[in-house]
C-alpha cells in the first residue's frame, strides 16, 4: 500500500493550501479559529466564496458543479480546509440533499434545486429524526397522504439543525402505513414557508439555539416535490447517510485545535512559567497528538485503498475513523477547558450588542460551550456504540 503522494497530488495540495490561507476571507477564518459561531450571513458568504472557485460541491457530478477529483485530492481538500479554519460548505445542501437529487431526482428537479443549493441561495434542513424515532429511524410516523396532485403532511420532526434559517426541508414521510416500516417511506422536499409548518427552538446544553422541533399540520405539498419513487425513501436515506460520513473523522479540524491549544497554553501561566511548559499538561497533549497521528495514518490507508478504484460501498474502516475521530475531538475540548481554567466557568455567550465585560481572556468564552456541545459528536453520523458493532462484525469477524 503506497502512502506517498505523487508530484501532481502535492501540487494540488499546495494550491489548496495557498487558496485557503491567502485568498479565502480572513475575517471568517479568524472567527472560526477563535471558536465563535458564524452568523447566517457569514455562512452564506463562506460557501459562495468556495462556489465561485468551483469548490463548494466537489463531490457532486461534474455537470452540476462537481470536480473529477481522486480520493486523494478530496482528502487533501478537506484536510487543508479544516487546518486553515475554513468552514465546510453547509452539509445539508452539499453532502445530503444535493447528492440525493443529483442521483435520484428528475431533470427538472436537478435544474431547479442543484445550482441554488450549491450557491446557498436556498438553505436546506433535514427532516429525519422524530420523538421516539432516532436510533430506529425507520419507525418514523410523520405521514404524507396522497390527495390528487398533492401530499397532505402531518407529524413532527425533532433535533432539526438550523431549521430557523432554512428555506427548504428534505423530509422522510410514511406514505404506505401498511408496508414494512422501511418499505413505506418517501423522500419529499418542500419550502419551510408553507402554511401549517411551525418551528420551535430547543436550547441546547451549551446555551445555544442550534436545533429545533418542527411540526406539520395539514401541510399541502405538490406531488411533483417527491424525489425519486414513492416508498423508496429509505434507500435514498441510506445513500444520504453514506455521503454524510465523508470526512467525519475531521482530522484537519483536530490538527487546528491542537495548534490553537498550544498557542493559548503558551499565554497561560502556572506559577512562574507558561502552562505549555508544565510536564503533566504536555504529557496529556502529546498523548492526544499521538492518537491523532495514528488516526491520520488510518485515514490515509483508507484513501490509499480507494486510489484508482471506482466508488463502491463505504470502507468499514470509516467506522474506526468516526469512532476515534469523535473521541479525539472531545479530548481536545477537555484540554481547552484545562487551558482557561476557572475562566471557563462563567456563561458568557458572544452575542452582537452585548456590553457586559468578559471575565478573563476573550478566548475563554467558548471553552465550556464547546465542551458541552461536543458531547454530540459521539452520537451523530452513527453513534459510537453502533460503530463498534460495525468494526466487530466487518473487520474483526465477530
Secondary structure, DSSP 8 states (H G I E B T S, - for coil): ------HHHHHHHHHHHHIIIIIS-HHHHHHHHTT----HHHHHHHHHHHHHHT-S-TTS-GGGT-----HHHHHHHHHHHHHTT-----HIIIIIIHHHHHHHS-HHHHHHHHHHHHTTSS-EEEE--BTTBSTTGGG---EEEEETTEEEEEEEE-S-TTTTT-SEEEEEEES-TTS-GGGSEEEEEEETTSTTEEEEEEE-TTS-EEEEEEEEEEEEEEGGGB-SSTT-HHHHHHHHHHHHTTTTT-HHHHHHHHHHHHHHHHHSEETTEEGGG-HHHHHHHHHHHHHHHHHHHHHHHHHHHHTT----S--THHHHHHHHHHHHHHHHHHHHHHHHGGGGSS-----TT--S--SS-GGGTTHHHHHHHGGGGGTTTS-HHHHHHHIIIIIS--
